[in-house]
Amino acid sequence: MKVLATCLGLLFLGIMLSAQEVITWSSPLDLTDTSYGNQYPRVVPGTGTEAYVTWGGSDEIYFSKISDVGVSEPMQLNNEETVAYVGHWTGADMAARGDSIYVTFMHANWGRETFLVRSFDAGASFSEPIALESYADSASRFPSVAIMPDGNPIVTFMKMTADGAHPDYVVRRSNDFGESYLPEQLIGDFSGQESEACDCCPGALVTRGEDIAVLYRDNLDDVRDIWATTSQNGGEDFDNGFAVDNAGWVINGCPSTGPDAIILGNRIFTVFHSDGQCYISKAGLDGGIFSYDALGEESEEEKSQNYPRICADGDGGAAIVWKDNTGDPKLFLSYTSSLNTANPEYEHHLLYEGDFSSADVAIAGSKIYVVMQDASGAVKYIPGQLDIATGLESSAEHNFALYPNPTRDLLHIDTKGSADSFVLRSLDGSLILKGVLEKTVDLSPVKAGTYLVQLLKDENIIHSQKIAVE
C-alpha cells in the first residue's frame, strides 16, 4: 500500500489537466483502533481546518473530530433502543455548519424508523436520537441531512409500504433545529407514472442558500438512471424533477449504489455509478444536462468503478474521489479550483492501493481529508494540504488591476465588471473577509501580512492574486 502525490495523467473526458499541483499528501493514518469498526465513514468540514467524521461499527454509530492536534476519542451516537444499520455501501449521513452538527441513520431493522442526533457544541456532546417519522403502515430507510441558511436541518429518506413495496423519497424540514418536523413532501413519479425509487440505492440531499436538491436512482421498467428534484424557495415545494444521468442503464436488480452532489451557482454537479463506470454531470437547477463526463482515463478496457463522492470548498473548487476495481483496488482523487466553468482544470492523484471501500472527501479551509473503510478493520484517513495561494492562477482573458500592492488601508480593485464579489484569505486558507465587490476594499482592520485575494463571478473564482498588507 502506498500514497502517491504525483500526477497520473488521468483525465476527465474532454477536460484539461492543471499544470500545477496544489495538494500535498501525508501518509494514511488510522482514525481509531479496530474495536470501533470501520464501516461507511463520512467526513464533512468543521470549524477552521477541522473535520468531523462519522462511521459504523457492528450496529453502532460513532463520531470523531480531526484537528491539527490529532483525533478525538470516538463517541457513540445511538443507544440500545436505536441499533443502527451500517454496511460498506450505506450508513449514517452528516451535515455541519460551525458548531452545529446533524447526523442521521437508519434502524438495523429495515422496517423500523430512521433517526437524527444533533450537537450544538462542535461535537463535544450529542442529543439522544430523535425519530424522523413514526409510520404505522410503512417503513423508511436511507436518511440524508443538510442544513438550511437559518441553521435548521432538512432531511430526506426513502418511504415504502410495510412489505417494502412502492419506494419513494420524502422530504421533511424542521423549524426548531431538529426537535420536530413539518409534514413530509413526496418526491418521485417524474420519469413516469409507474416509476419508483431504486429500493436499495441511497439518495443524497444538498443545499446552497435557498436552493435544495434531492438526488436518487430512479427505476422505471428497470432503467436505473439518476434523477433530481429541486426546490428554489427553501423547500416550500419540490415540483420539478429531471434526469441528471442519460446513460439509460437497464438492470433487473438493485446496484446498491447511489449519487452524491453539490450545488455551485445555479448548477448541480452529480457524481454516480452506471454500468461499471463513474460519471460527473452538470445540470441546471431547473433541469437540462450541460455536460456529462466519465471519471478516469479514456480506455476501451471494461471498467469496474464505483462509489464516487464529491465535495466543494465554497468558492468554486471541488474534489472528487472514487474507487477503481479495474485491476487491483485503487482510490483516485481529482481536484479543481474552478468546477463551474466551461473547461475546469484538474489535478489527479492516486491516493491509495489496497483493499478498501466507502471513501469520502471534505475540504476544510486549507486542509483536505479523505476517509475510507480499510480492510485492516480501521477507518483510515489521508490528510492533504491545499496550497490555494499557488494553485489559483490569474486568468489572462480578464483585465484585472489590484493596487497599491503592498497596501496599508484601501485596496483598489478594477475588474472591468467581470467580477461581482471578493474573498480575502490568509495563506493557510482561513477566511478573513468576503463581500460584494466595490471599487475599493478597506483593509485597515487587517493585520500586516501576505494574503490571497480571490475575485468571483456568480460564486466562481475567476482571478486570484497575492497582496501584502503593511
Buried (B, 14 or more C-beta within 10 A) or exposed (E): EEBEBEBBEBBBBEBEBBEEBBBEBEEBBBBBEEEBBBBBBBBBBBBBBBBBBBBBBEBBBBBBBBBEEEBBEBBEBBEEEBBBBBEBBBBBBBBBBEBBBBBBBBBBEBBBBBBBBBBBEBBEEBBEBBBBBEBEEBBBBBBBBBBBEEBBBBBBBBBBEEEBEEBBBBBBBBEEBBEEBEEBBEBBBBBEEEBBBBBBBBBBBBBBEEBBBBBBBBBBEEBBBBBBBBBBEBBEEBEBBBBBBEBEBEEEEEBBBBBBBBBBBBBBBBBBBBBBBBBBBBBBBEBEBEBBBBBBBEEEEEBEBBBBBBBBBBBBBBBBBBBBEBEEBBBBBBBBBBBBBEEBBBBBBBBBBBEBBBBBBBBBBBBBBBBBBBBBBBBBBBBBBBBBBEBBBEBEEBEBEBEEBEBEBBBBBEBEEBBBBBBBBBBBBEEBBBEEBEEEBEBEEBEEEEBBBBBBBBBBBBBBBBBEBE
